[in-house]
Amino acid sequence: LILVPVGATRQVGLMEERFQQQAVERETPVAVFCEAATRTVIAYSRRFYGYAGVHLHDPLAVGLASDPQLCSAESFWLDIETEGELTSGQVVVDHRPFIRDEDRAGYKVDCVVEVEAERFKDLFSVRVLGEK
C-alpha cells in the first residue's frame, strides 16, 4: 500500500497552454476529450488559485502502479483525523521524536514524497493523450 498524497500530485501539474497544445497536436479522441473535460477545472483553478493548469492527481497514482520507479516514498506513521474541529478528514502524521514505533499513533504507511515529474508528464502525454 502506497499513499499518493496531494503534496506529491501537486508536483505533476500541466499548464493550460502545454495541455491544450498537446491535445490539439495529437487530435486523438481521448486527447480532445481530456482537453474539453479539463477546461472547467483549469478555469476554476485560474480564478481561485492563480494556477492556469491541471494537477494530475489520479493519473499519478495509476502511473505509479505501472512504473514504481516514478516516485520515491518514505514510511510514516499516520492516521485520518475524524473528530478534530480543524482537521477532520485530514491525514495526521506522528512525527514525535524519541517515541518507540510501537508507541506511535496510527499506521505505518509508505507515502510518496518525490516524483520524477517530467518523466511522468511525458508518460502521461504518450499513454493518455496518444503518440505525437
N, C-alpha and C positions, 0 to 999 in steps of 0.2 A: 504494500500500500504506500503510495507516494502522494502527498498533498501538493497541489499546484496552486499556491495562494495568489491573490490578486497582485501582491508585490512582485511576483515573478511574471505574471501575464502582462503587467504594465511595461515590461521590458520589450515586448513584441507588439508595438503599435505600427500600423501602416498609415502614413499620412494620406489624406484625401487625394491629393494630386497623383501620388505614386499609385495608389489603389485604382483610381479611375483610368490612369494611363495604361496600366497592365490589363485591366478588363477590356478596354477598347482595342488594344493591340491584339489580344487573343481572340476576341469575338466568339468564344465558345458559349453555348447556352448557360453553362454553370457560371462563367465569368460575368456574363451580362446579368444573370440573376443576383449574384453576390453584390455587384455594384449597385443595383437597384435596391436590394434588401438592406444595404447599409447606409443609404442616403439619410434616413431619419435619425439613425444613431449618430452619424457624423454631424448632422445639423444640431442635434441636442448637445453633443459634446463640445462643439464650437461655441454654442451660445452660453452654456453654463460652466464650462471648464476652460475655455480658451484653447482647446485642442481640436484642430481640424483633422481628425483621423479616427481610426477604429482600433481598439485593442483586441487582440486575437485570443481571448480567454479560453474558450472551449477548444479551438484548434490546437493550442499549445498542449493541452492535456492529451489530445489524440496524437499529436506529433511525438510527444514523449513516449507514448505507448509503442509507437512504431520505431523510434530511434532513441533508446535510453541515453545515448551519448550527447543528446542535445542540451541536457541540463545537468547541473551538479546539485547535489542535495546534502543536507545536514540533518542529523537527528535532533529532535526537540521533544521535550515533554509538554504536551498541550491538551487542552480540553475546550469544549464550547461552553461559553458562559450562558446560562439560561435564566438567571434571576437578577442580574445586575441592572440597575436603572439606566446607566450609560453604556453598558457593554453587552446587553442582551443580544445573543446571536453571534457574538464575535469570538474568534479564536483567541485564547489566552495562553501564553507560553510561560512555563515555570522556569525562570532564569535565575532563581535564588542561588547564590554561591554557597559553597560549603554544606550542601544538603546531599545526603546519600540518594542515589537513584531510587531505591525502594521507598524512600520517604517523600518523593516528589508527587505533586498533584498531576492528574491527567494520565495520558497515554504517550508512550514513546512512538513518534511518527517521523518518518523521513519527509522532509519538506524541501521543495525546490527553492534554491536561493540565487542561482545564477543560470542564465540562459545564453546559449550561443545565438543571439538574436538575429544576426544577418543570415546565418546558415538556416535557421528556422524559417525566416521570411522567404528565403529562396525556395525552400522545400514547399512551403505553403503555396507560393506562386505557381510552381510546377504542378503539384498534386491537386490543388483545388481550382486554380484559375486555368490550368492547362498549359501545355508546352507553348513556348513562344516560337 
